[in-house]
Each structure stands twice: as C-alpha cells, then as structure tokens.
C-alpha cells in the first residue's frame, strides 16, 4: 500500500495542492457566520477548502475534469445549504460529506450508462497521469516515476471495484491522511465503524490484488 501514501493532485500549471486543515478554527467560525448572510464571504471558505475537496474527489475519480465539476457542485450545494449548517463537526468534514454524496451520485449516473469496469478501464486514465505526481520521486529517473504512477492507477482500478463505503474511508485515510475522528465526522459514522470499514476494505482490496498477482 506504500504507493497510496505519497500522491497528490495538481491542476495543469498549478502549485501542488495543500490539504492541511485550517489552523484558525475561531476565525473560520466567524467567516461561516458572515457567509450565511453575505455570499461574498463564502469565497474565503472556498479558498480555504477547495484544494482538499478537489484532492479527495480526484482520488476517487482520477479524472481532472470530473473532479473539478464535482468540486464546483460541492461548493454550490454547500452555499445553498449554509444557513442550516451547525458546527457539530468541522466545516471541512461537512464539505467532505457533501462531496461524498456528489461522488456517489456521479457513479450512479455512470452505471446507468455503462458498467463500472467499462467506465474506468485503465486506458481511459492514461491522459490523467500528468495530474498525479510523487513529491519524494522528484529526483528519480523519469521512467521510475512513470512506473510509480502506473502502479497508482492500477491501485485506483482495484479501489473502484470496492463498494462505496470502503472507497470513502480508504481514500480519506490513506490519500487525504485524515485521522479516524476526522473521517468519522466527514462520513457521519462512529470511530469504531470507520476502523472496521478500513479493516474490511483493505482486506478486500488486498484480495483483489492478490488474484491478479497470482
């Protein structure tokens, strides 16, 4: 699983995404309250969280244009629902939950058009390899980086075959590096449930990979 711990998304010509959480929750609370009556203030929340949400959606879809569209939908729906937001969980966790629903709805539409395997055939992902980079491999040979990225795409192909509940927790834990508590907040689940889903999801993921390698 080492390949999944060192991957980030970058849009063409952009600075690599930073997915750290805001370090000033008090100030963010004020922005949220202002944004409830002043849509312009929502732009600050957008700037704070856009990279993290885009990164999460990209890791679930491995498609730049789809990720950007679903991220836009996520923030649009967050803006519309902001008046009802209550700080029972961090704001970013609330955004992750909306994003997860957008991803789920996207895949449902895709499955109505064609099967998941056809939709995410490896050949369709080759043009997306340039949007993935590995910081620790910057000094390595180009062919090594290419091999690492191809391994990453293969891993995503396996991950896509898992039920959505496993995809969400694995992506949030190993790609977005959220804590168990953060994942629980994002998905509206208990920490024990998150740990159980991770354990079962990784077990199923390894089983799929072993079938190919044997």
VMD Tcl script that draws the C-alpha trace (Angstrom):
set ca {
  {0.00 0.00 0.00}
  {3.03 2.31 0.04}
  {2.09 3.79 -3.30}
  {-1.06 5.39 -1.88}
  {0.66 7.41 0.83}
  {2.59 9.82 -1.33}
  {0.28 11.05 -4.07}
  {-1.20 14.47 -4.68}
  {-3.32 16.11 -7.35}
  {-2.27 19.17 -9.29}
  {-4.10 21.01 -12.00}
  {-2.09 21.92 -15.05}
  {0.46 24.62 -14.24}
  {-0.74 24.97 -10.65}
  {1.06 24.78 -7.32}
  {0.68 21.31 -5.75}
  {-2.38 21.07 -3.54}
  {-2.04 21.62 0.19}
  {-4.53 19.56 2.16}
  {-3.69 20.70 5.70}
  {-6.61 21.75 7.82}
  {-7.08 25.41 8.79}
  {-5.14 26.38 11.90}
  {-7.54 29.10 12.98}
  {-10.95 27.49 13.68}
  {-12.13 30.52 15.65}
  {-11.59 32.82 12.70}
  {-13.25 30.32 10.37}
  {-16.33 30.23 12.57}
  {-16.68 33.97 12.09}
  {-16.33 33.62 8.34}
  {-19.00 30.91 8.27}
  {-21.45 33.07 10.20}
  {-20.81 36.02 7.92}
  {-21.18 33.86 4.81}
  {-24.67 32.82 5.92}
  {-25.91 36.32 5.13}
  {-23.15 37.52 2.81}
  {-22.40 35.17 -0.10}
  {-19.21 37.08 -0.89}
  {-17.73 35.89 2.38}
  {-18.22 32.33 1.17}
  {-15.33 32.94 -1.21}
  {-12.96 32.80 1.76}
  {-14.27 29.37 2.74}
  {-13.91 28.30 -0.86}
  {-10.25 29.34 -0.87}
  {-9.59 27.57 2.44}
  {-11.07 24.23 1.47}
  {-11.11 23.98 -2.31}
  {-7.78 22.15 -2.61}
  {-8.69 19.49 -0.05}
  {-12.08 18.75 -1.58}
  {-10.66 18.68 -5.11}
  {-7.90 16.31 -3.98}
  {-10.42 13.95 -2.39}
  {-12.71 13.88 -5.41}
  {-9.81 13.45 -7.81}
  {-8.53 10.45 -5.86}
  {-12.00 8.91 -6.11}
  {-12.40 9.55 -9.84}
  {-8.90 10.02 -11.28}
  {-10.41 12.37 -13.81}
  {-9.44 16.03 -13.69}
  {-12.47 17.49 -15.44}
  {-14.92 15.34 -13.47}
  {-13.17 16.22 -10.21}
  {-13.35 19.93 -10.97}
  {-17.03 19.70 -11.90}
  {-17.96 17.73 -8.79}
  {-15.94 20.11 -6.61}
  {-17.87 23.05 -8.05}
  {-21.13 21.20 -7.37}
  {-20.00 20.52 -3.81}
  {-19.37 24.17 -3.03}
  {-22.54 25.28 -4.80}
  {-24.62 22.93 -2.67}
  {-22.70 23.96 0.45}
  {-23.52 27.60 -0.26}
  {-27.21 26.81 -0.74}
  {-27.33 24.78 2.50}
  {-25.05 27.02 4.56}
  {-27.88 28.64 6.52}
  {-28.65 25.24 8.02}
  {-25.05 24.35 8.86}
  {-24.46 23.67 12.55}
  {-20.91 23.30 13.90}
  {-21.45 19.79 15.28}
  {-18.45 18.77 13.20}
  {-15.68 20.77 11.48}
  {-16.76 22.67 8.38}
  {-14.39 20.70 6.17}
  {-15.93 17.46 7.41}
  {-19.31 18.79 6.29}
  {-17.84 19.54 2.85}
  {-16.38 16.03 2.63}
  {-19.83 14.64 3.31}
  {-21.38 16.72 0.54}
  {-18.52 15.73 -1.79}
  {-19.06 12.04 -0.98}
  {-22.70 12.39 -1.98}
  {-21.69 14.07 -5.22}
  {-19.26 11.25 -5.99}
  {-21.91 8.64 -5.21}
  {-24.45 10.34 -7.47}
  {-21.87 10.60 -10.25}
  {-21.11 6.89 -10.17}
  {-24.82 6.05 -10.16}
  {-25.25 8.03 -13.36}
  {-22.20 6.37 -14.89}
  {-23.51 2.90 -14.05}
  {-26.76 3.67 -15.81}
  {-24.81 4.43 -18.98}
  {-22.36 1.56 -18.85}
  {-20.67 -0.77 -16.38}
  {-18.12 0.44 -13.86}
  {-15.41 -1.70 -15.45}
  {-16.02 -0.11 -18.84}
  {-16.15 3.38 -17.35}
  {-12.84 3.05 -15.59}
  {-10.83 0.98 -17.97}
  {-7.14 1.68 -17.39}
  {-6.63 3.02 -20.89}
  {-9.08 5.83 -20.16}
  {-6.88 7.01 -17.29}
  {-3.64 7.37 -19.19}
  {-4.25 11.03 -20.02}
  {-4.70 11.75 -16.31}
  {-1.25 10.53 -15.27}
  {0.21 14.02 -15.68}
  {-2.12 15.31 -12.97}
  {-0.56 12.99 -10.42}
  {2.90 13.46 -9.02}
  {5.01 11.97 -6.28}
  {6.99 14.54 -4.24}
  {9.56 12.03 -3.00}
  {10.29 10.90 -6.55}
  {11.20 14.29 -7.98}
  {14.91 13.41 -8.11}
  {14.38 9.90 -9.50}
  {14.55 8.92 -13.13}
  {11.54 9.70 -15.28}
  {10.89 6.03 -16.04}
  {10.72 5.26 -12.31}
  {8.17 7.99 -11.76}
  {6.14 6.71 -14.68}
  {6.15 3.19 -13.24}
  {5.05 4.52 -9.85}
  {2.20 6.44 -11.41}
  {1.09 3.43 -13.42}
  {1.07 1.36 -10.22}
  {-1.04 4.07 -8.65}
  {-3.56 3.96 -11.49}
  {-3.72 0.18 -11.17}
  {-4.41 0.55 -7.46}
  {-7.22 3.01 -8.18}
  {-8.71 0.49 -10.59}
  {-8.85 -2.07 -7.78}
  {-10.24 0.50 -5.37}
  {-13.02 1.43 -7.81}
  {-14.32 -2.13 -7.67}
  {-15.00 -1.91 -3.94}
  {-18.35 -0.78 -2.54}
  {-18.60 2.97 -2.00}
  {-18.39 2.67 1.80}
  {-14.91 1.18 1.53}
  {-13.73 3.57 -1.15}
  {-14.61 6.57 1.01}
  {-12.80 5.51 4.17}
  {-9.71 4.21 2.35}
  {-9.38 7.39 0.29}
  {-9.88 9.71 3.25}
  {-7.44 7.77 5.41}
  {-4.61 6.94 3.02}
  {-4.85 9.62 0.32}
  {-6.17 12.60 2.26}
  {-4.48 11.48 5.51}
  {-7.40 12.23 7.78}
  {-7.50 10.93 11.34}
  {-10.12 8.40 12.40}
  {-12.05 11.17 14.13}
  {-11.95 13.36 11.05}
  {-13.20 10.51 8.87}
  {-15.97 9.79 11.37}
  {-17.00 13.45 11.26}
  {-16.86 13.55 7.47}
  {-18.95 10.42 6.96}
  {-21.24 10.73 9.98}
  {-20.04 7.45 11.46}
  {-18.55 6.29 14.74}
  {-14.79 5.84 15.01}
  {-15.24 2.12 15.63}
  {-17.27 1.82 12.44}
  {-14.60 3.70 10.50}
  {-11.87 1.37 11.76}
  {-13.98 -1.67 10.93}
  {-14.69 -0.40 7.41}
  {-11.00 0.30 6.86}
  {-10.02 -3.17 8.02}
  {-12.59 -4.91 5.83}
  {-11.96 -2.62 2.87}
  {-8.19 -3.14 2.91}
  {-8.70 -6.88 3.25}
  {-10.92 -6.92 0.17}
  {-8.51 -4.66 -1.70}
  {-5.56 -6.96 -0.98}
  {-7.61 -9.97 -2.02}
  {-8.33 -8.38 -5.39}
  {-4.67 -7.50 -5.90}
  {-3.54 -10.99 -4.93}
  {-5.82 -12.52 -7.56}
  {-4.09 -10.53 -10.27}
  {-0.58 -11.21 -8.98}
  {-1.01 -14.98 -8.63}
}
mol new
graphics top color blue
foreach p $ca { graphics top sphere $p radius 0.5 }
foreach p [lrange $ca 0 end-1] q [lrange $ca 1 end] { graphics top cylinder $p $q radius 0.2 }
display resetview
